[in-house]
Amino acid sequence: MQHRTLHPGQLVMVDMEGTALDADTAAFLRTHHIRAVCLFRKNLGTAAEVRQLTADLRDAMGPGALIGIDQEGGSVIRATFLPQAPAAMALGACGDLEQARQVGAAVSRGLASLGINWNFAPVLDVNNNPANPVIAERSFSADPLAVARMAGAWMEGAVSEGVACCVKHFPGHGDTHTDSHHALPTVDKSLAELEQLELIPFRALAGVAPAVMTAHIVYPQIDPEHPATLSHKVLTGVLRDAIGYDGVVITDALMMKAVHDRYGHARASVLTLQAGADLVLAQGERAEQLAAVQAIAAALQTGALDTATLQQARDRVDRLAARFPLRTTPYSEAQEAADRALMLQAWTRGLTAVGNPVPPARATPLRVITQASVVSDGVSEAGLPLEQVQALFAGFDDVAFWPAAQLSALDVDTLPRDGRCNVLVSNHHGRYQNATTSTAIDLHLAIWNPFQVLDIHAPAIVTWGYAEGATTALKGWLQGEVSATGVAPVALQQA
């Protein structure tokens, strides 16, 4: 049997600039046999423009191309013009496996209509750390068995519509207090401790997950030298050997500071393939993408990377692309409308009350405290802007808005107690710097990070996100039209 030539670019995923494929980028993809591209918000114009882009990418990369995206739901959702799925934790607050399956299927229907065949979801991280700055509501639960059940149902629905899933972030990003986009987190747990929590969902779904994304986290009791993404002990020793996973292993983005500042694209690309990854996510400047490809080529030349091992990696990626071929499927107006209705229903069922909140009467004078604007942090989309916060209260007679520059630094003791009902709308993601037991807040609307209710002593409604369905549901609650029936899948007890 004759083996195909192994090209380093067949093991690399890149990103690109712009909403259309320019000639230089197309030539780069062809010349270096790049087989996968990850799209971000910067690449998404209209639905028609995205379909043209994915068609052009398929033409440049060939029929085995993979086009990926982060379309988890909640705040991590790139194609915002599609029906916006609830965050994982909103689905966890419902606990309805069939609903999770239907939401996963609807997400994939939208992506398939754009010509996207790989979604970096669902999240399997078990969020048992309220201080986690990057996961929080992206996790289904603090209970690993619930995470496995809910994520498994979501993925079953998603895969049924012809789009590959990618569970993340192995071996678990839930118990960190550092964001690996900005620094290198450490989780000081033994393998036995990970087996009792973080690894439970990964083990449960290893037989059905098409792909796994790695975590840029050091687990010093397993490998004190390298983060999981670059660790042979973690990727081969734990994921491949102990768990027996034989699907595609892709790195999280090597441009993230946790890896990039210490290793750079070139060295990290070689180390992760040595560790057991199949596909290198080499985002960033064209020079860095090229450096990754060249470093892999050089390591093959010197024998630092084994050709047979990388052919096996390429074969895994080939199988993924063959199972989930790149195509554009029809998405009727009726189906899209039904999917939007499904998302709204799921968001509404996820509304969760903490501390017995009561909607204010429409004639009650309100003071609404919120952040004036919340920019994207590169992972999540921009938070709910002031004008959309204002729209939540359109049905009230007398509302004074109190926009803050940085809500996390709010000193609630400075708020007037003049007869107005003080409503805090937490439209940012960070925890409050000064947790308080002050009673200056009468109602707290935590519309992103649920753990903010631990910082503010007030009756609260948790929406788990701020997409269109979440704000529609919340407005309905404020107007007394819907109830908050969700049950928090994480501990939100107030002191």
Secondary structure, 3 states (H helix, E strand, C coil): CCCCCCCHHHHEEECCCCCCCCHHHHHHHHHCCCCEEECCHHHCCCHHHHHHHHHHHHHHHCCCCEEEECEEECCEECCCCCCCCCCHHHHHHHCCHHHHHHHHHHHHHHHHCCCCCEECCCECCCCCCCCCCCCHHHCCCCCHHHHHHHHHHHHHHHHHCCCEECEEEECCCCCCCCCCCCCCCECCCCHHHHHHCCHHHHHHHCCCCCEEEECCCECCCCCCCCCHHHCHHHHHHHHHHHCCCCCEEECCCCCCHHHHHHHHHHHHHHHHHHHCCCEEECCCCHHHHHHHHHHHHHHHHHCCCCHHHHHHHHHHHHHHHHHCCCCCCCCCHHHHHHHHHHHHHHHHHHCEEECCCCCCCCCCCEEEEEECCCCCCCCCCCCCCHHHHHHHCCCCCCEEEEEECCHHHCCHHHCCCCCCEEEEEECCCCCCCCCECCCCCCEEEECCCHHHHHCECCCEEECCCCCHHHHHHHHHHHCCCCCCCCCCCCCCCCC
